[in-house]
């Protein structure tokens, strides 16, 4: 196996991907190897079926929704840059990320706000910019399974939306979602240590 830098040189647009995602060359090489291992048929891209082979996603109640984030706009193929961009949301935030950021540069994919946007889209399935009571109910059904009655789930969904809904429109906007989670350590909860 070649050195990390020689493998990184074989990754198309590696410098652009590194700048955009914040991943080190070594992390990109590891992710590139993982990408290629998931691409069992050596197509050069991943399909939904390839991602469904990941054990942690297969058992995650939101696994299908997480997989959907890899395929925006209904695309059927996931190339390496798209794979890494989604994973970048789960890259832990370190002090260097916040200290050295040029305000003219786009916000890092692993910033608190981008992590919140990522989480919000898991709920907002119709992409209307709001989490409705039926969308909240769908997520609760996925998360708790059969341990709670449908009536209890509906009550929880109703209460959750009512408590978060500040403008009284019957749904939770991104701004309201963000406010509800302002005390939660999203940076830590939505981080995967191995993605440093």
Secondary structure, 3 states (H helix, E strand, C coil): CCCHHHHHHCCCCHHHHHHHHCCCHHHHHHHHHHHHHHCCCCCCCECHHHHHCCHHHHHCCCHHHHHHHCCHHHCCCECHHHHHHHHHCCCCCCHHHHHCCCCCCCCCCCCHHHHHHHHHHHHCCCCCCEEEHHHHHHHHHHHHCCCCCHHHHHHHHHHHHHHHCCCCCCEEEHHHHHHHCCCCCHHHHCCCHHHC
